Amino acid sequence: MIPAKFDYARPQTEEEAVRVLAEAGPEAKVLAGGQSLMPMLRLRLSFPELLVDVGGVESMRGVREEGRELIVGAMTTHHDVVRDPRVRMHAGLLAQAAATVADPAVRHRGTLGGSLAHADPAGDLPAVCLALDATMVALGPHGYRTLPAAEFFVDYLQTALRPDELLTEIRLPMLGDWGFHYEKFHRTAQAWAVVGVAAAVRLEPGGRDGGGIAEARIGLVNMGPRPMRAHLTETALAGAAATEEAIGRAATMAAEGAHPPTDLNGSAEYREHLARVLTRRAVLAAAGDAAAGTL
């Protein structure tokens, strides 16, 4: 289909983009790769009066280190996230999950910031950033502000970004000795996840043979109107032995508090079952990764 009529702007700096957004008001949309927005425009599910293309804002691309944080520009593509050695070393869960997004064509055009700002609960990367305790940095007319991932995702396709704000970068804590694993179930290779689980695990001294689990972070994909953490499972894993039995018991609580949808891909009950199964698999793999010292 053909999108409805809209005006187009292509600012070259973050400040210019914010100025254009502020002048346009709530009827403007940011184009940050377009892999989610363009289909919505063609299907006429979105009717922006102005499309603000930030593809020319070079300051929003790339990866850098700053203290004990990894800074990823919002316009960094999924492909570049996967290939960047700093992401692979310090935030491997993000690289692993980004490698599963759609297909190579989408990964070369889609961006991390675009995916997060779109806030689709079936998307892989919002739940990953939630599990990694990421911080979003937004620029508005009054300057920069930071938003923890837990506060950034508000509801279905809704974030805490204001209409005149631009997501500029994502800050990720460096997880040096953590293990990680991303597990998802989808009907076809390029389809959205029916359910996905992002797990990061830190073991106590002694590793898998003696120390047990010190801490676990688990993000759930497509288990409600926004990405969520499996807090009851995380609590049950803290101090537990890194065994199949202990991890399996904790994983039975993964769907508690979730509100998964029922659609053509499965019922809510089916998704709850998948969340428990995939959480067990992801945590076991992450614990094994941490014990092996692969990070």
Stockholm file with secondary structure:
# STOCKHOLM 1.0

chainA/1-295         MIPAKFDYARPQTEEEAVRVLAEAGPEAKVLAGGQSLMPMLRLRLSFPELLVDVGGVESMRGVREEGRELIVGAMTTHHDVVRDPRVRMHAGLLAQAAATVADPAVRHRGTLGGSLAHADPAGDLPAVCLALDATMVALGPHGYRTLPAAEFFVDYLQTALRPDELLTEIRLPMLGDWGFHYEKFHRTAQAWAVVGVAAAVRLEPGGRDGGGIAEARIGLVNMGPRPMRAHLTETALAGAAATEEAIGRAATMAAEGAHPPTDLNGSAEYREHLARVLTRRAVLAAAGDAAAGTL
#=GR chainA/1-295 SS CCCCCCEEECCSSHHHHHHHHHHHGGGEEEESSCTTHHHHHHTTSCCCSEEEECTTCGGGCCEEEETTEEEEETTCBHHHHHHCHHHHHHCHHHHHHHTTSSCHHHHHHCBHHHHHHHTCTTSHHHHHHHHTTCEEEEEETTEEEEEEHHHHEEETTEESCCTTCEEEEEEEECCTTCEEEEEEECSSTTSCCSEEEEEEEEECTTHHHHTCEEEEEEEEESSSSSCEECHHHHHHHTTCCSSHHHHHHHHTTTTTTCCCCCBTTBCHHHHHHHHHHHHHHHHHHHHHHHHHTCC
#=GC SS_cons         CCCCCCEEECCSSHHHHHHHHHHHGGGEEEESSCTTHHHHHHTTSCCCSEEEECTTCGGGCCEEEETTEEEEETTCBHHHHHHCHHHHHHCHHHHHHHTTSSCHHHHHHCBHHHHHHHTCTTSHHHHHHHHTTCEEEEEETTEEEEEEHHHHEEETTEESCCTTCEEEEEEEECCTTCEEEEEEECSSTTSCCSEEEEEEEEECTTHHHHTCEEEEEEEEESSSSSCEECHHHHHHHTTCCSSHHHHHHHHTTTTTTCCCCCBTTBCHHHHHHHHHHHHHHHHHHHHHHHHHTCC
//
